[in-house]
Amino acid sequence: MNKDKIAVIGLGYVGLPLARLFATKYDVVGFDINQKRINELSEGNDVTLEVDSNTLKAVLKTDINNDNGLYFSANLEDLKSCNYYIVTVPTPIDKNNRPDLTPLYKSSETVAKVLKKGDIVIYESTVYPGVTEDECVPVLEKISGLKFNQDFYAGYSPERINPGDKLHTVDKILKVTAGSTPDIGKKVDALYASVITAGTHLAPTIKVAEAAKVIENSQRDINIAFVNELAKIFNLMNIDTHAVLQAAGTKWNFLPFKPGLVGGHCIGVDPYYLAQKAQEVGYHPEIILAGRRLNDSMGQYVASEIIKLMVQNDIRIKGAKILNLGITFKENCPDVRNTKAVDVINQLKSYGTNITIYDPWANPDEVKHEYKLETIQQLPDNKFDVIVLTVAHKEYLNVDWKSLLNPNGVLYDVKGILKDGVNGRL
């Protein structure tokens, strides 16, 4: 076992898989301020479903003094013996789409209280270029009383986790790394290279690594915005968008993006971080913000298309019974952060419709806390005027739609995964 001791701060979709992976070779403390989360993980249970129970229990240790494995804690004292601190907290946006660095500030304060000479603090959270050194490091210096790049050092290795993806796990995704000095960069790179089988890429500076991460998701966002715009155009022309994309996709260099709702903690958020920094340095990013506006409008667009179909089918809108399938931000995953399915639901509710939300993956308590919406985890057996397939969970593929729809009912397939009997889709 390696003599280095690693603390992973934040045990969500990013932090937990990383802590588990490092625990196969290092002594690791998984730290989170949520005591309920710590209790669940200490028993080998991960409600995010990113790490299965057997895999988690294989590295779990109940005594922090043992030399190897993963120990979960919400106690600051348990971090004092670590020399690497990896921060994996979320970086959300506020109601005005401005970056909210509060979790980063708070976690930096936590680390600073136990920081020692020679320690290295590595950030994985997605940020705009400059956040690590200009925002986080001053917090570390102020509270610890230590001098940056003299007493302690910083690194950056952006997370590339894809929630719910059991194929591209953390060890199988190439990792970008960076350090606050060339020597620290090599140390950070070597640390990740020891567990990441896909390999690493050492960036020349932390700012380069920060920029690389934030443009990854901005690029995807813009590409999806393009096909969403195509869907709007082709719908007006009564052309099947998916058929068009399938035909165009026969060319070797055509990018295979599909229309849809763009939510989640990355693609729907990160472009705003880049746009914010661009505006601070005096540049107005037209393409980035245009893509964001279009993708943010898709929930309202889907709802308006559904209402049009209801009118065409002579369905009375006020009081109409609608079954919405899916509220997570993506298929086969319990993550409901920044889900755009909520935009469709709220827009339809504004017309006075009665909506039932069925999602076997989402935690009803979490949905209620986050969005004040009631959800069920069992398919209802009554009839509906409209069924909206918002998220392509595998459970929905075998549903008998005709048994759930009224005779003149509308079936709208947002994800474009159904073949027959669909009234509308993106």
C-alpha positions in Angstrom: 0.0 0.0 0.0 1.2 3.5 -0.8 2.3 5.8 2.0 0.3 8.7 0.7 -3.0 9.3 2.3 -5.9 10.8 0.3 -9.0 12.7 1.4 -11.8 12.9 -1.1 -14.1 15.9 -0.2 -17.6 15.4 -1.4 -19.1 11.9 -2.0 -21.6 12.4 -4.8 -21.6 11.0 -8.3 -18.0 12.1 -8.8 -16.4 11.7 -5.4 -17.5 8.3 -4.4 -16.3 6.4 -7.5 -13.0 8.2 -7.3 -12.6 7.5 -3.6 -13.4 3.8 -4.2 -10.9 3.6 -7.0 -8.1 5.2 -5.0 -8.9 2.9 -2.1 -7.7 -0.1 -4.1 -4.1 1.2 -3.8 -4.2 4.0 -1.1 -5.4 4.8 2.4 -8.4 7.0 1.7 -10.8 9.1 3.8 -14.1 9.8 2.1 -15.5 13.0 3.6 -18.9 14.5 3.3 -20.9 17.0 5.5 -24.1 14.9 5.0 -24.1 12.5 8.0 -26.9 10.4 6.5 -24.8 9.9 3.3 -21.8 8.8 5.5 -24.0 6.3 7.4 -25.4 4.8 4.2 -21.9 4.5 2.6 -20.4 3.0 5.8 -22.9 0.2 5.4 -22.0 -0.3 1.8 -25.0 1.3 0.3 -24.8 4.0 -2.5 -28.2 5.6 -3.3 -26.7 7.2 -6.5 -26.1 3.6 -7.8 -22.7 4.6 -9.1 -20.9 2.0 -7.0 -22.5 -1.4 -6.3 -22.6 -2.7 -2.8 -20.1 -5.6 -3.3 -17.5 -3.3 -5.0 -17.9 -0.7 -2.2 -17.7 -3.3 0.6 -14.5 -4.7 -0.9 -12.5 -1.6 0.0 -14.5 -0.5 3.0 -12.9 -0.2 6.4 -14.5 0.5 9.8 -11.3 1.6 11.6 -9.6 4.7 10.4 -6.3 3.5 11.9 -6.1 0.5 9.5 -3.5 1.0 6.9 -5.6 0.4 3.8 -9.0 0.9 2.3 -11.8 3.5 2.4 -13.1 5.1 5.6 -16.1 7.4 5.5 -16.4 10.3 7.8 -18.1 13.7 8.5 -15.5 14.5 11.2 -12.9 17.1 10.3 -10.4 15.5 12.7 -10.2 12.4 10.5 -8.7 14.5 7.7 -5.6 15.7 9.6 -3.4 12.7 8.6 -4.0 13.1 4.9 -1.5 14.8 2.5 -3.6 14.8 -0.7 -7.0 16.5 -0.6 -9.2 16.0 -3.7 -12.3 18.3 -3.8 -15.2 17.0 -5.8 -18.1 19.3 -4.8 -20.7 20.5 -7.2 -20.4 23.9 -9.0 -24.0 25.0 -9.7 -25.5 28.2 -11.2 -28.0 30.5 -9.4 -31.4 31.6 -10.6 -29.8 34.2 -12.9 -27.5 31.5 -14.5 -24.4 32.9 -12.8 -21.8 30.6 -11.3 -22.3 29.8 -7.7 -18.9 29.0 -6.1 -20.3 28.6 -2.6 -19.7 24.8 -2.3 -16.1 25.4 -3.5 -15.5 28.2 -1.0 -17.0 26.1 1.9 -15.0 22.9 1.0 -11.8 25.0 0.7 -12.4 26.4 4.2 -12.8 22.8 5.4 -9.5 21.7 3.9 -7.7 24.8 5.0 -8.4 24.0 8.7 -6.4 20.8 8.4 -3.8 21.8 5.8 -0.2 21.2 6.6 3.2 22.0 5.0 3.8 19.9 1.9 0.1 19.0 1.3 -1.4 19.2 -2.1 -5.1 20.2 -2.7 -6.5 19.0 -6.0 -9.8 20.3 -7.4 -12.0 18.3 -9.7 -15.1 20.5 -9.9 -15.9 22.1 -13.3 -15.0 25.8 -13.2 -14.0 28.7 -15.5 -10.2 29.3 -16.0 -8.7 30.9 -12.9 -11.0 29.7 -10.2 -8.5 27.3 -8.5 -5.7 29.8 -8.2 -7.7 33.1 -8.0 -10.7 32.0 -5.8 -9.9 28.8 -3.9 -6.2 29.2 -3.1 -6.7 32.6 -1.3 -9.2 30.8 0.9 -6.7 28.1 1.7 -4.0 30.7 2.4 -6.2 32.9 4.6 -7.5 30.1 6.9 -4.4 27.9 7.1 -1.9 30.7 7.4 0.3 28.8 4.9 2.0 30.2 1.8 0.9 28.9 -1.7 3.6 27.2 -3.7 5.9 27.4 -0.7 4.1 25.6 2.1 1.3 23.9 0.2 0.4 23.3 -3.5 -2.6 22.9 -5.7 -3.6 20.7 -8.6 -6.5 20.4 -11.0 -7.9 17.2 -12.6 -11.4 17.8 -14.0 -14.0 15.1 -13.5 -15.3 13.3 -16.6 -17.8 11.1 -14.9 -20.9 10.2 -16.9 -23.6 9.3 -14.3 -25.3 6.0 -14.9 -22.7 4.9 -17.4 -21.4 1.4 -16.4 -19.1 1.2 -19.4 -17.1 4.5 -19.2 -16.3 4.2 -15.5 -13.8 6.6 -13.8 -10.8 4.3 -14.4 -11.6 3.9 -18.1 -11.8 7.7 -18.9 -8.5 9.4 -19.7 -7.7 12.0 -17.0 -6.4 15.5 -17.6 -4.1 16.6 -14.8 -2.3 19.8 -13.8 -0.3 21.2 -11.0 0.6 24.7 -9.6 4.3 24.1 -10.4 5.9 21.7 -13.0 7.0 19.4 -10.2 3.6 19.3 -8.6 2.0 18.7 -12.0 4.2 15.5 -12.3 3.2 14.4 -8.8 -0.6 15.0 -9.5 -0.3 13.2 -12.8 1.6 10.2 -11.2 -1.1 10.0 -8.5 -3.9 9.6 -11.0 -1.9 7.5 -13.4 -1.4 4.9 -10.7 -5.2 4.1 -10.8 -6.5 5.4 -14.1 -6.0 2.5 -16.6 -7.1 4.7 -19.6 -4.1 7.0 -18.9 -3.5 10.7 -18.2 -2.7 13.9 -20.0 -0.6 16.4 -18.1 -1.6 19.9 -19.0 1.0 22.7 -18.8 -1.0 24.8 -16.3 -4.0 24.6 -14.1 -5.8 27.3 -16.2 -5.3 25.2 -19.3 -6.9 22.1 -17.6 -9.8 24.2 -16.3 -10.4 25.6 -19.8 -10.2 22.2 -21.4 -12.9 20.8 -19.1 -15.3 23.7 -19.5 -15.2 23.7 -23.3 -15.8 19.9 -23.5 -19.4 20.3 -22.3 -19.8 23.7 -24.0 -19.0 22.0 -27.3 -21.7 19.3 -26.7 -24.2 21.9 -25.7 -23.7 23.8 -28.9 -24.0 20.7 -31.0 -27.2 19.6 -29.3 -28.6 23.1 -29.7 -28.0 22.8 -33.5 -29.9 19.5 -33.8 -32.7 20.9 -31.5 -33.0 23.8 -33.9 -33.1 21.4 -36.8 -35.9 19.5 -35.1 -38.0 22.7 -34.8 -37.4 23.5 -38.5 -38.2 19.9 -39.7 -41.3 19.7 -37.5 -42.7 22.7 -39.3 -41.9 21.0 -42.6 -43.4 17.7 -41.5 -40.1 15.9 -42.0 -38.9 13.2 -39.5 -35.8 14.7 -37.8 -34.5 11.3 -36.7 -34.7 10.0 -40.3 -32.8 13.0 -41.5 -30.1 12.5 -38.9 -29.9 8.8 -39.7 -29.4 9.6 -43.4 -26.8 12.3 -42.7 -25.0 10.0 -40.3 -24.0 7.8 -43.1 -21.2 10.2 -43.9 -18.0 9.3 -42.0 -17.5 12.8 -40.4 -21.1 13.7 -39.5 -21.4 14.1 -35.7 -24.1 11.8 -34.2 -26.0 14.2 -31.9 -29.7 13.9 -31.2 -32.3 16.5 -30.2 -33.6 16.5 -26.7 -33.8 18.2 -23.3 -30.3 19.3 -22.1 -30.1 19.2 -18.3 -27.9 17.6 -15.7 -25.0 19.0 -13.6 -22.6 19.5 -16.5 -23.8 20.3 -20.0 -26.7 22.5 -18.9 -24.4 24.4 -16.5 -20.8 24.6 -17.6 -21.3 26.9 -20.6 -22.5 29.6 -18.2 -19.2 29.3 -16.4 -17.3 30.0 -19.6 -19.6 32.7 -20.6 -19.3 34.5 -17.3 -15.5 34.5 -17.5 -15.6 35.7 -21.1 -17.8 38.6 -20.2 -15.5 39.5 -17.3 -12.6 39.9 -19.7 -14.6 41.9 -22.1 -16.0 39.5 -24.7 -19.6 38.6 -25.3 -19.9 34.9 -26.3 -22.6 34.9 -28.9 -22.6 31.2 -30.0 -22.3 29.8 -26.4 -25.1 31.8 -25.0 -27.3 31.3 -28.1 -26.9 27.5 -27.7 -27.8 27.8 -24.0 -30.9 29.9 -24.8 -32.1 27.4 -27.4 -31.6 24.4 -25.2 -33.1 26.1 -22.2 -36.2 26.8 -24.3 -36.8 23.2 -25.3 -39.0 22.3 -22.3 -41.4 25.1 -23.2 -41.3 24.1 -26.9 -42.1 20.4 -26.1 -45.1 21.5 -23.9 -46.5 23.8 -26.7 -46.2 21.0 -29.2 -48.1 18.7 -26.9 -50.9 21.3 -26.4 -51.2 21.7 -30.2 -51.6 17.9 -30.6 -54.3 17.9 -27.8 -56.2 20.6 -29.6 -56.0 18.7 -32.9 -57.3 15.5 -31.2 -60.2 17.5 -29.5 -58.8 16.9 -26.0 -60.1 19.4 -23.5 -56.9 20.9 -22.1 -58.0 22.1 -18.6 -58.3 19.1 -16.4 -56.7 16.7 -19.0 -55.0 13.7 -17.5 -51.3 13.5 -18.5 -48.8 10.8 -17.6 -45.2 12.0 -17.7 -42.6 9.2 -17.9 -39.4 10.2 -16.4 -38.1 13.1 -14.3 -34.3 12.3 -14.0 -32.0 14.3 -16.2 -31.0 11.2 -18.2 -32.0 7.6 -18.8 -31.3 4.7 -16.4 -29.9 7.0 -13.7 -31.4 8.4 -10.5 -29.8 11.8 -10.8 -32.4 14.6 -10.8 -30.0 17.6 -10.7 -31.0 20.4 -13.1 -33.4 18.1 -15.0 -35.2 19.8 -17.8 -38.1 17.3 -17.6 -39.4 19.6 -14.9 -39.7 22.4 -17.5 -42.0 20.3 -19.6 -44.1 19.3 -16.5 -44.4 22.8 -15.1 -45.3 24.3 -18.5 -48.1 21.7 -19.0 -49.3 22.3 -15.4 -49.7 26.0 -16.2 -52.4 25.0 -18.6 -54.5 23.5 -15.8 -53.7 19.9 -16.6 -53.5 17.1 -14.1 -50.1 15.4 -14.3 -49.0 12.0 -12.9 -45.2 11.6 -12.9 -43.9 8.0 -13.1 -40.2 7.4 -12.7 -38.9 4.1 -11.3 -35.4 5.5 -10.9 -36.0 8.8 -9.1 -36.2 9.1 -5.3 -39.7 10.6 -4.6 -38.4 12.4 -1.5 -35.5 14.0 -3.4 -37.9 15.1 -6.2 -40.3 16.6 -3.7 -37.5 18.4 -1.8 -35.9 19.7 -5.0 -38.9 20.6 -7.2 -42.0 20.3 -4.9 -43.4 17.6 -7.3 -45.0 14.3 -6.4 -43.7 11.2 -8.2 -44.6 7.5 -8.2 -42.4 4.5 -8.8 -45.1 2.1 -10.0 -46.8 2.3 -13.4 -50.5 3.4 -12.9 -53.2 1.3 -14.5 -55.7 4.0 -15.2 -56.3 5.8 -18.6 -54.7 9.1 -19.7 -55.4 11.7 -22.3 -51.7 12.3 -22.9 -48.5 10.3 -22.3 -45.2 12.1 -22.5 -42.1 10.0 -22.8 -39.6 12.5 -21.4 -36.7 10.2 -20.3 -35.8 6.9 -22.1 -35.6 4.6 -19.1 -35.4 0.9 -20.1 -38.5 0.2 -18.1 -40.6 2.2 -20.6 -39.7 0.2 -23.7 -42.1 -2.6 -22.8 -45.0 -0.5 -21.7 -48.4 -1.2 -23.5 -49.2 2.3 -24.5 -52.6 1.6 -25.9 -53.8 0.2 -22.6 -53.0 3.5 -20.9 -54.3 5.9 -23.5 -57.8 7.1 -24.1 -59.1 6.5 -27.7 -58.1 9.9 -29.0 -55.1 10.2 -26.7 -51.7 11.7 -27.5 -48.4 9.9 -27.2 -45.4 12.3 -27.4 -41.9 10.8 -27.6 -39.3 13.4 -26.6 -36.4 11.0 -26.9 -37.5 9.5 -30.2 -37.1 5.8 -29.1 -40.6 4.6 -30.0 -41.7 3.4 -33.5 -45.4 3.0 -33.9 -48.4 5.0 -32.6 -46.5 8.2 -31.8 -48.3 11.4 -32.3 -45.3 13.6 -32.0 -41.6 13.7 -31.1 -38.6 15.9 -31.3 
